[in-house]
Amino acid sequence: MATPHRTAIAHCRVTAAELAEWRAKAESAGTTLSELMRAAMRRTRTWTAEDSAAVRERTRQVARIGNNLNQIAR
């Protein structure tokens, strides 16, 4: 399967120190800065509103269980 031709450009603002650090990481990994950033974004998990709500609800339930256990222990 051929690699798709990349024509779009994504921009972000970073500090000079961040850019230097990222370039050094890319160089030490033997890759380009663009490939390093694409690989990092592929590994990043994004949270949807539904994911966030589910985690909040699970946390609430665990907290309630903990409160109940404390009350039983007393």
PDB file of N, CA, C and O in Angstrom, chain B, residues numbered from 101:
ATOM      1  N   MET B 101       0.845  -1.179   0.000  1.00  0.00           N
ATOM      2  CA  MET B 101       0.000   0.000   0.000  1.00  0.00           C
ATOM      3  C   MET B 101       0.885   1.235   0.000  1.00  0.00           C
ATOM      4  O   MET B 101       1.800   1.339   0.817  1.00  0.00           O
ATOM      5  N   ALA B 102       0.633   2.146  -0.878  1.00  0.00           N
ATOM      6  CA  ALA B 102       1.438   3.356  -1.002  1.00  0.00           C
ATOM      7  C   ALA B 102       1.071   4.363   0.080  1.00  0.00           C
ATOM      8  O   ALA B 102      -0.087   4.459   0.488  1.00  0.00           O
ATOM      9  N   THR B 103       2.068   5.111   0.538  1.00  0.00           N
ATOM     10  CA  THR B 103       1.831   6.170   1.513  1.00  0.00           C
ATOM     11  C   THR B 103       1.103   7.307   0.820  1.00  0.00           C
ATOM     12  O   THR B 103       1.500   7.721  -0.269  1.00  0.00           O
ATOM     13  N   PRO B 104       0.035   7.822   1.438  1.00  0.00           N
ATOM     14  CA  PRO B 104      -0.683   8.923   0.803  1.00  0.00           C
ATOM     15  C   PRO B 104       0.214  10.161   0.695  1.00  0.00           C
ATOM     16  O   PRO B 104       1.042  10.427   1.566  1.00  0.00           O
ATOM     17  N   HIS B 105       0.031  10.890  -0.368  1.00  0.00           N
ATOM     18  CA  HIS B 105       0.802  12.107  -0.582  1.00  0.00           C
ATOM     19  C   HIS B 105       0.307  13.167   0.379  1.00  0.00           C
ATOM     20  O   HIS B 105      -0.877  13.504   0.384  1.00  0.00           O
ATOM     21  N   ARG B 106       1.197  13.688   1.182  1.00  0.00           N
ATOM     22  CA  ARG B 106       0.816  14.670   2.192  1.00  0.00           C
ATOM     23  C   ARG B 106       0.923  16.069   1.608  1.00  0.00           C
ATOM     24  O   ARG B 106       2.005  16.515   1.225  1.00  0.00           O
ATOM     25  N   THR B 107      -0.211  16.754   1.543  1.00  0.00           N
ATOM     26  CA  THR B 107      -0.222  18.104   0.988  1.00  0.00           C
ATOM     27  C   THR B 107      -0.714  19.143   1.976  1.00  0.00           C
ATOM     28  O   THR B 107      -0.452  20.331   1.791  1.00  0.00           O
ATOM     29  N   ALA B 108      -1.422  18.731   3.022  1.00  0.00           N
ATOM     30  CA  ALA B 108      -1.958  19.679   3.999  1.00  0.00           C
ATOM     31  C   ALA B 108      -0.901  19.974   5.067  1.00  0.00           C
ATOM     32  O   ALA B 108      -0.067  19.127   5.388  1.00  0.00           O
ATOM     33  N   ILE B 109      -0.956  21.172   5.600  1.00  0.00           N
ATOM     34  CA  ILE B 109      -0.014  21.596   6.631  1.00  0.00           C
ATOM     35  C   ILE B 109      -0.799  21.992   7.873  1.00  0.00           C
ATOM     36  O   ILE B 109      -1.772  22.740   7.785  1.00  0.00           O
ATOM     37  N   ALA B 110      -0.377  21.491   9.031  1.00  0.00           N
ATOM     38  CA  ALA B 110      -0.978  21.861  10.310  1.00  0.00           C
ATOM     39  C   ALA B 110       0.006  22.780  11.038  1.00  0.00           C
ATOM     40  O   ALA B 110       1.210  22.523  11.068  1.00  0.00           O
ATOM     41  N   HIS B 111      -0.517  23.835  11.613  1.00  0.00           N
ATOM     42  CA  HIS B 111       0.334  24.803  12.309  1.00  0.00           C
ATOM     43  C   HIS B 111       0.031  24.794  13.800  1.00  0.00           C
ATOM     44  O   HIS B 111      -1.113  24.598  14.211  1.00  0.00           O
ATOM     45  N   CYS B 112       1.063  25.006  14.603  1.00  0.00           N
ATOM     46  CA  CYS B 112       0.863  25.233  16.038  1.00  0.00           C
ATOM     47  C   CYS B 112       1.994  26.134  16.520  1.00  0.00           C
ATOM     48  O   CYS B 112       3.090  26.143  15.961  1.00  0.00           O
ATOM     49  N   ARG B 113       1.704  26.872  17.549  1.00  0.00           N
ATOM     50  CA  ARG B 113       2.720  27.778  18.104  1.00  0.00           C
ATOM     51  C   ARG B 113       3.402  27.093  19.281  1.00  0.00           C
ATOM     52  O   ARG B 113       2.747  26.530  20.158  1.00  0.00           O
ATOM     53  N   VAL B 114       4.720  27.151  19.281  1.00  0.00           N
ATOM     54  CA  VAL B 114       5.515  26.572  20.365  1.00  0.00           C
ATOM     55  C   VAL B 114       6.614  27.556  20.719  1.00  0.00           C
ATOM     56  O   VAL B 114       6.906  28.478  19.958  1.00  0.00           O
ATOM     57  N   THR B 115       7.218  27.355  21.871  1.00  0.00           N
ATOM     58  CA  THR B 115       8.357  28.187  22.235  1.00  0.00           C
ATOM     59  C   THR B 115       9.587  27.701  21.481  1.00  0.00           C
ATOM     60  O   THR B 115       9.614  26.586  20.960  1.00  0.00           O
ATOM     61  N   ALA B 116      10.586  28.542  21.434  1.00  0.00           N
ATOM     62  CA  ALA B 116      11.839  28.159  20.774  1.00  0.00           C
ATOM     63  C   ALA B 116      12.459  26.947  21.478  1.00  0.00           C
ATOM     64  O   ALA B 116      13.041  26.076  20.831  1.00  0.00           O
ATOM     65  N   ALA B 117      12.327  26.900  22.807  1.00  0.00           N
ATOM     66  CA  ALA B 117      12.880  25.775  23.567  1.00  0.00           C
ATOM     67  C   ALA B 117      12.142  24.476  23.239  1.00  0.00           C
ATOM     68  O   ALA B 117      12.769  23.426  23.093  1.00  0.00           O
ATOM     69  N   GLU B 118      10.817  24.544  23.122  1.00  0.00           N
ATOM     70  CA  GLU B 118      10.049  23.351  22.767  1.00  0.00           C
ATOM     71  C   GLU B 118      10.445  22.849  21.392  1.00  0.00           C
ATOM     72  O   GLU B 118      10.644  21.650  21.199  1.00  0.00           O
ATOM     73  N   LEU B 119      10.560  23.756  20.439  1.00  0.00           N
ATOM     74  CA  LEU B 119      10.932  23.370  19.083  1.00  0.00           C
ATOM     75  C   LEU B 119      12.311  22.719  19.057  1.00  0.00           C
ATOM     76  O   LEU B 119      12.516  21.708  18.385  1.00  0.00           O
ATOM     77  N   ALA B 120      13.247  23.299  19.789  1.00  0.00           N
ATOM     78  CA  ALA B 120      14.599  22.728  19.843  1.00  0.00           C
ATOM     79  C   ALA B 120      14.566  21.332  20.464  1.00  0.00           C
ATOM     80  O   ALA B 120      15.254  20.424  19.997  1.00  0.00           O
ATOM     81  N   GLU B 121      13.762  21.165  21.523  1.00  0.00           N
ATOM     82  CA  GLU B 121      13.651  19.856  22.178  1.00  0.00           C
ATOM     83  C   GLU B 121      13.049  18.829  21.225  1.00  0.00           C
ATOM     84  O   GLU B 121      13.539  17.703  21.140  1.00  0.00           O
ATOM     85  N   TRP B 122      11.995  19.205  20.511  1.00  0.00           N
ATOM     86  CA  TRP B 122      11.331  18.291  19.585  1.00  0.00           C
ATOM     87  C   TRP B 122      12.252  17.917  18.441  1.00  0.00           C
ATOM     88  O   TRP B 122      12.289  16.758  18.026  1.00  0.00           O
ATOM     89  N   ARG B 123      12.999  18.888  17.924  1.00  0.00           N
ATOM     90  CA  ARG B 123      13.935  18.596  16.841  1.00  0.00           C
ATOM     91  C   ARG B 123      15.018  17.637  17.310  1.00  0.00           C
ATOM     92  O   ARG B 123      15.421  16.734  16.577  1.00  0.00           O
ATOM     93  N   ALA B 124      15.491  17.840  18.549  1.00  0.00           N
ATOM     94  CA  ALA B 124      16.518  16.951  19.099  1.00  0.00           C
ATOM     95  C   ALA B 124      15.961  15.536  19.266  1.00  0.00           C
ATOM     96  O   ALA B 124      16.654  14.560  18.979  1.00  0.00           O
ATOM     97  N   LYS B 125      14.722  15.421  19.725  1.00  0.00           N
ATOM     98  CA  LYS B 125      14.097  14.102  19.865  1.00  0.00           C
ATOM     99  C   LYS B 125      13.973  13.415  18.517  1.00  0.00           C
ATOM    100  O   LYS B 125      14.256  12.223  18.389  1.00  0.00           O
ATOM    101  N   ALA B 126      13.553  14.167  17.519  1.00  0.00           N
ATOM    102  CA  ALA B 126      13.410  13.596  16.181  1.00  0.00           C
ATOM    103  C   ALA B 126      14.758  13.130  15.654  1.00  0.00           C
ATOM    104  O   ALA B 126      14.872  12.042  15.090  1.00  0.00           O
ATOM    105  N   GLU B 127      15.771  13.954  15.840  1.00  0.00           N
ATOM    106  CA  GLU B 127      17.109  13.596  15.356  1.00  0.00           C
ATOM    107  C   GLU B 127      17.627  12.350  16.067  1.00  0.00           C
ATOM    108  O   GLU B 127      18.198  11.464  15.430  1.00  0.00           O
ATOM    109  N   SER B 128      17.431  12.277  17.388  1.00  0.00           N
ATOM    110  CA  SER B 128      17.923  11.107  18.123  1.00  0.00           C
ATOM    111  C   SER B 128      17.142   9.845  17.757  1.00  0.00           C
ATOM    112  O   SER B 128      17.657   8.734  17.883  1.00  0.00           O
ATOM    113  N   ALA B 129      15.888  10.021  17.300  1.00  0.00           N
ATOM    114  CA  ALA B 129      15.081   8.876  16.866  1.00  0.00           C
ATOM    115  C   ALA B 129      15.348   8.535  15.406  1.00  0.00           C
ATOM    116  O   ALA B 129      14.842   7.533  14.901  1.00  0.00           O
ATOM    117  N   GLY B 130      16.136   9.358  14.729  1.00  0.00           N
ATOM    118  CA  GLY B 130      16.455   9.094  13.329  1.00  0.00           C
ATOM    119  C   GLY B 130      15.278   9.336  12.403  1.00  0.00           C
ATOM    120  O   GLY B 130      15.129   8.645  11.395  1.00  0.00           O
ATOM    121  N   THR B 131      14.447  10.299  12.729  1.00  0.00           N
ATOM    122  CA  THR B 131      13.268  10.587  11.922  1.00  0.00           C
ATOM    123  C   THR B 131      13.119  12.096  11.750  1.00  0.00           C
ATOM    124  O   THR B 131      13.885  12.878  12.314  1.00  0.00           O
ATOM    125  N   THR B 132      12.149  12.479  10.985  1.00  0.00           N
ATOM    126  CA  THR B 132      11.890  13.907  10.805  1.00  0.00           C
ATOM    127  C   THR B 132      10.981  14.407  11.916  1.00  0.00           C
ATOM    128  O   THR B 132      10.306  13.621  12.580  1.00  0.00           O
ATOM    129  N   LEU B 133      10.970  15.709  12.112  1.00  0.00           N
ATOM    130  CA  LEU B 133      10.081  16.310  13.096  1.00  0.00           C
ATOM    131  C   LEU B 133       8.621  16.028  12.735  1.00  0.00           C
ATOM    132  O   LEU B 133       7.804  15.759  13.616  1.00  0.00           O
ATOM    133  N   SER B 134       8.298  16.088  11.459  1.00  0.00           N
ATOM    134  CA  SER B 134       6.929  15.815  11.020  1.00  0.00           C
ATOM    135  C   SER B 134       6.507  14.390  11.371  1.00  0.00           C
ATOM    136  O   SER B 134       5.406  14.177  11.879  1.00  0.00           O
ATOM    137  N   GLU B 135       7.365  13.423  11.104  1.00  0.00           N
ATOM    138  CA  GLU B 135       7.030  12.034  11.410  1.00  0.00           C
ATOM    139  C   GLU B 135       6.922  11.823  12.910  1.00  0.00           C
ATOM    140  O   GLU B 135       6.047  11.087  13.367  1.00  0.00           O
ATOM    141  N   LEU B 136       7.791  12.451  13.679  1.00  0.00           N
ATOM    142  CA  LEU B 136       7.729  12.350  15.134  1.00  0.00           C
ATOM    143  C   LEU B 136       6.383  12.863  15.644  1.00  0.00           C
ATOM    144  O   LEU B 136       5.755  12.238  16.498  1.00  0.00           O
ATOM    145  N   MET B 137       5.949  13.996  15.118  1.00  0.00           N
ATOM    146  CA  MET B 137       4.676  14.577  15.555  1.00  0.00           C
ATOM    147  C   MET B 137       3.492  13.718  15.111  1.00  0.00           C
ATOM    148  O   MET B 137       2.542  13.539  15.874  1.00  0.00           O
ATOM    149  N   ARG B 138       3.536  13.185  13.889  1.00  0.00           N
ATOM    150  CA  ARG B 138       2.446  12.307  13.430  1.00  0.00           C
ATOM    151  C   ARG B 138       2.360  11.063  14.299  1.00  0.00           C
ATOM    152  O   ARG B 138       1.265  10.635  14.665  1.00  0.00           O
ATOM    153  N   ALA B 139       3.517  10.473  14.635  1.00  0.00           N
ATOM    154  CA  ALA B 139       3.533   9.272  15.478  1.00  0.00           C
ATOM    155  C   ALA B 139       2.989   9.595  16.873  1.00  0.00           C
ATOM    156  O   ALA B 139       2.237   8.805  17.444  1.00  0.00           O
ATOM    157  N   ALA B 140       3.363  10.736  17.412  1.00  0.00           N
ATOM    158  CA  ALA B 140       2.874  11.124  18.736  1.00  0.00           C
ATOM    159  C   ALA B 140       1.363  11.312  18.730  1.00  0.00           C
ATOM    160  O   ALA B 140       0.686  10.906  19.675  1.00  0.00           O
ATOM    161  N   MET B 141       0.836  11.913  17.691  1.00  0.00           N
ATOM    162  CA  MET B 141      -0.610  12.134  17.607  1.00  0.00           C
ATOM    163  C   MET B 141      -1.360  10.819  17.416  1.00  0.00           C
ATOM    164  O   MET B 141      -2.485  10.681  17.897  1.00  0.00           O
ATOM    165  N   ARG B 142      -0.766   9.860  16.729  1.00  0.00           N
ATOM    166  CA  ARG B 142      -1.423   8.559  16.571  1.00  0.00           C
ATOM    167  C   ARG B 142      -1.549   7.847  17.912  1.00  0.00           C
ATOM    168  O   ARG B 142      -2.515   7.120  18.142  1.00  0.00           O
ATOM    169  N   ARG B 143      -0.571   8.054  18.802  1.00  0.00           N
ATOM    170  CA  ARG B 143      -0.593   7.389  20.107  1.00  0.00           C
ATOM    171  C   ARG B 143      -1.450   8.128  21.137  1.00  0.00           C
ATOM    172  O   ARG B 143      -1.746   7.580  22.199  1.00  0.00           O
ATOM    173  N   THR B 144      -1.848   9.355  20.838  1.00  0.00           N
ATOM    174  CA  THR B 144      -2.605  10.162  21.794  1.00  0.00           C
ATOM    175  C   THR B 144      -4.068   9.766  21.789  1.00  0.00           C
ATOM    176  O   THR B 144      -4.701   9.698  20.735  1.00  0.00           O
ATOM    177  N   ARG B 145      -4.601   9.504  22.973  1.00  0.00           N
ATOM    178  CA  ARG B 145      -6.021   9.168  23.096  1.00  0.00           C
ATOM    179  C   ARG B 145      -6.776  10.452  23.399  1.00  0.00           C
ATOM    180  O   ARG B 145      -6.442  11.171  24.341  1.00  0.00           O
ATOM    181  N   THR B 146      -7.775  10.729  22.612  1.00  0.00           N
ATOM    182  CA  THR B 146      -8.593  11.906  22.868  1.00  0.00           C
ATOM    183  C   THR B 146      -9.853  11.489  23.607  1.00  0.00           C
ATOM    184  O   THR B 146     -10.343  10.372  23.435  1.00  0.00           O
ATOM    185  N   TRP B 147     -10.366  12.372  24.414  1.00  0.00           N
ATOM    186  CA  TRP B 147     -11.547  12.101  25.215  1.00  0.00           C
ATOM    187  C   TRP B 147     -12.735  12.808  24.608  1.00  0.00           C
ATOM    188  O   TRP B 147     -12.690  14.007  24.335  1.00  0.00           O
ATOM    189  N   THR B 148     -13.789  12.062  24.400  1.00  0.00           N
ATOM    190  CA  THR B 148     -15.034  12.670  23.971  1.00  0.00           C
ATOM    191  C   THR B 148     -15.808  13.079  25.216  1.00  0.00           C
ATOM    192  O   THR B 148     -15.452  12.682  26.325  1.00  0.00           O
ATOM    193  N   ALA B 149     -16.853  13.861  25.044  1.00  0.00           N
ATOM    194  CA  ALA B 149     -17.679  14.262  26.177  1.00  0.00           C
ATOM    195  C   ALA B 149     -18.277  13.043  26.861  1.00  0.00           C
ATOM    196  O   ALA B 149     -18.401  13.017  28.085  1.00  0.00           O
ATOM    197  N   GLU B 150     -18.651  12.023  26.074  1.00  0.00           N
ATOM    198  CA  GLU B 150     -19.231  10.815  26.655  1.00  0.00           C
ATOM    199  C   GLU B 150     -18.202  10.077  27.511  1.00  0.00           C
ATOM    200  O   GLU B 150     -18.533   9.590  28.592  1.00  0.00           O
ATOM    201  N   ASP B 151     -16.949   9.991  27.032  1.00  0.00           N
ATOM    202  CA  ASP B 151     -15.891   9.339  27.804  1.00  0.00           C
ATOM    203  C   ASP B 151     -15.688  10.055  29.129  1.00  0.00           C
ATOM    204  O   ASP B 151     -15.588   9.423  30.180  1.00  0.00           O
ATOM    205  N   SER B 152     -15.630  11.361  29.071  1.00  0.00           N
ATOM    206  CA  SER B 152     -15.403  12.164  30.260  1.00  0.00           C
ATOM    207  C   SER B 152     -16.543  11.996  31.261  1.00  0.00           C
ATOM    208  O   SER B 152     -16.300  11.871  32.462  1.00  0.00           O
ATOM    209  N   ALA B 153     -17.772  11.993  30.780  1.00  0.00           N
ATOM    210  CA  ALA B 153     -18.933  11.817  31.654  1.00  0.00           C
ATOM    211  C   ALA B 153     -18.913  10.443  32.307  1.00  0.00           C
ATOM    212  O   ALA B 153     -19.237  10.316  33.487  1.00  0.00           O
ATOM    213  N   ALA B 154     -18.539   9.422  31.562  1.00  0.00           N
ATOM    214  CA  ALA B 154     -18.481   8.064  32.105  1.00  0.00           C
ATOM    215  C   ALA B 154     -17.422   7.969  33.201  1.00  0.00           C
ATOM    216  O   ALA B 154     -17.658   7.337  34.231  1.00  0.00           O
ATOM    217  N   VAL B 155     -16.276   8.577  32.997  1.00  0.00           N
ATOM    218  CA  VAL B 155     -15.217   8.544  34.003  1.00  0.00           C
ATOM    219  C   VAL B 155     -15.665   9.297  35.255  1.00  0.00           C
ATOM    220  O   VAL B 155     -15.422   8.843  36.372  1.00  0.00           O
ATOM    221  N   ARG B 156     -16.316  10.443  35.072  1.00  0.00           N
ATOM    222  CA  ARG B 156     -16.816  11.205  36.220  1.00  0.00           C
ATOM    223  C   ARG B 156     -17.822  10.380  37.027  1.00  0.00           C
ATOM    224  O   ARG B 156     -17.752  10.347  38.255  1.00  0.00           O
ATOM    225  N   GLU B 157     -18.753   9.719  36.344  1.00  0.00           N
ATOM    226  CA  GLU B 157     -19.756   8.910  37.019  1.00  0.00           C
ATOM    227  C   GLU B 157     -19.106   7.738  37.755  1.00  0.00           C
ATOM    228  O   GLU B 157     -19.492   7.427  38.882  1.00  0.00           O
ATOM    229  N   ARG B 158     -18.133   7.091  37.133  1.00  0.00           N
ATOM    230  CA  ARG B 158     -17.428   5.983  37.778  1.00  0.00           C
ATOM    231  C   ARG B 158     -16.708   6.476  39.033  1.00  0.00           C
ATOM    232  O   ARG B 158     -16.715   5.798  40.060  1.00  0.00           O
ATOM    233  N   THR B 159     -16.099   7.635  38.954  1.00  0.00           N
ATOM    234  CA  THR B 159     -15.410   8.206  40.108  1.00  0.00           C
ATOM    235  C   THR B 159     -16.390   8.496  41.235  1.00  0.00           C
ATOM    236  O   THR B 159     -16.095   8.225  42.399  1.00  0.00           O
ATOM    237  N   ARG B 160     -17.557   9.046  40.899  1.00  0.00           N
ATOM    238  CA  ARG B 160     -18.582   9.312  41.909  1.00  0.00           C
ATOM    239  C   ARG B 160     -19.009   8.020  42.610  1.00  0.00           C
ATOM    240  O   ARG B 160     -19.162   7.980  43.831  1.00  0.00           O
ATOM    241  N   GLN B 161     -19.196   6.971  41.815  1.00  0.00           N
ATOM    242  CA  GLN B 161     -19.631   5.702  42.390  1.00  0.00           C
ATOM    243  C   GLN B 161     -18.583   5.112  43.326  1.00  0.00           C
ATOM    244  O   GLN B 161     -18.919   4.589  44.388  1.00  0.00           O
ATOM    245  N   VAL B 162     -17.324   5.196  42.935  1.00  0.00           N
ATOM    246  CA  VAL B 162     -16.247   4.692  43.790  1.00  0.00           C
ATOM    247  C   VAL B 162     -16.183   5.512  45.077  1.00  0.00           C
ATOM    248  O   VAL B 162     -15.970   4.953  46.153  1.00  0.00           O
ATOM    249  N   ALA B 163     -16.363   6.824  44.981  1.00  0.00           N
ATOM    250  CA  ALA B 163     -16.365   7.675  46.171  1.00  0.00           C
ATOM    251  C   ALA B 163     -17.515   7.300  47.099  1.00  0.00           C
ATOM    252  O   ALA B 163     -17.338   7.266  48.317  1.00  0.00           O
ATOM    253  N   ARG B 164     -18.681   7.022  46.545  1.00  0.00           N
ATOM    254  CA  ARG B 164     -19.832   6.618  47.367  1.00  0.00           C
ATOM    255  C   ARG B 164     -19.561   5.294  48.073  1.00  0.00           C
ATOM    256  O   ARG B 164     -19.901   5.126  49.244  1.00  0.00           O
ATOM    257  N   ILE B 165     -18.953   4.367  47.363  1.00  0.00           N
ATOM    258  CA  ILE B 165     -18.607   3.075  47.979  1.00  0.00           C
ATOM    259  C   ILE B 165     -17.629   3.302  49.127  1.00  0.00           C
ATOM    260  O   ILE B 165     -17.775   2.714  50.199  1.00  0.00           O
ATOM    261  N   GLY B 166     -16.637   4.154  48.903  1.00  0.00           N
ATOM    262  CA  GLY B 166     -15.665   4.469  49.953  1.00  0.00           C
ATOM    263  C   GLY B 166     -16.338   5.092  51.171  1.00  0.00           C
ATOM    264  O   GLY B 166     -16.008   4.748  52.306  1.00  0.00           O
ATOM    265  N   ASN B 167     -17.285   6.010  50.940  1.00  0.00           N
ATOM    266  CA  ASN B 167     -18.013   6.623  52.053  1.00  0.00           C
ATOM    267  C   ASN B 167     -18.801   5.580  52.822  1.00  0.00           C
ATOM    268  O   ASN B 167     -18.804   5.587  54.053  1.00  0.00           O
ATOM    269  N   ASN B 168     -19.473   4.678  52.103  1.00  0.00           N
ATOM    270  CA  ASN B 168     -20.239   3.614  52.760  1.00  0.00           C
ATOM    271  C   ASN B 168     -19.316   2.724  53.602  1.00  0.00           C
ATOM    272  O   ASN B 168     -19.667   2.359  54.724  1.00  0.00           O
ATOM    273  N   LEU B 169     -18.160   2.379  53.075  1.00  0.00           N
ATOM    274  CA  LEU B 169     -17.217   1.549  53.831  1.00  0.00           C
ATOM    275  C   LEU B 169     -16.753   2.257  55.092  1.00  0.00           C
ATOM    276  O   LEU B 169     -16.627   1.629  56.143  1.00  0.00           O
ATOM    277  N   ASN B 170     -16.497   3.554  55.002  1.00  0.00           N
ATOM    278  CA  ASN B 170     -16.087   4.322  56.184  1.00  0.00           C
ATOM    279  C   ASN B 170     -17.179   4.324  57.239  1.00  0.00           C
ATOM    280  O   ASN B 170     -16.894   4.195  58.429  1.00  0.00           O
ATOM    281  N   GLN B 171     -18.424   4.468  56.814  1.00  0.00           N
ATOM    282  CA  GLN B 171     -19.531   4.477  57.759  1.00  0.00           C
ATOM    283  C   GLN B 171     -19.688   3.122  58.430  1.00  0.00           C
ATOM    284  O   GLN B 171     -19.962   3.054  59.628  1.00  0.00           O
ATOM    285  N   ILE B 172     -19.517   2.041  57.673  1.00  0.00           N
ATOM    286  CA  ILE B 172     -19.599   0.698  58.246  1.00  0.00           C
ATOM    287  C   ILE B 172     -18.469   0.472  59.249  1.00  0.00           C
ATOM    288  O   ILE B 172     -18.680  -0.140  60.296  1.00  0.00           O
ATOM    289  N   ALA B 173     -17.284   0.961  58.934  1.00  0.00           N
ATOM    290  CA  ALA B 173     -16.116   0.766  59.792  1.00  0.00           C
ATOM    291  C   ALA B 173     -16.290   1.487  61.122  1.00  0.00           C
ATOM    292  O   ALA B 173     -15.772   1.032  62.142  1.00  0.00           O
ATOM    293  N   ARG B 174     -17.005   2.596  61.126  1.00  0.00           N
ATOM    294  CA  ARG B 174     -17.197   3.342  62.377  1.00  0.00           C
ATOM    295  C   ARG B 174     -18.198   2.610  63.226  1.00  0.00           C
ATOM    296  O   ARG B 174     -18.516   3.055  64.329  1.00  0.00           O
TER     297      ARG B 174
END
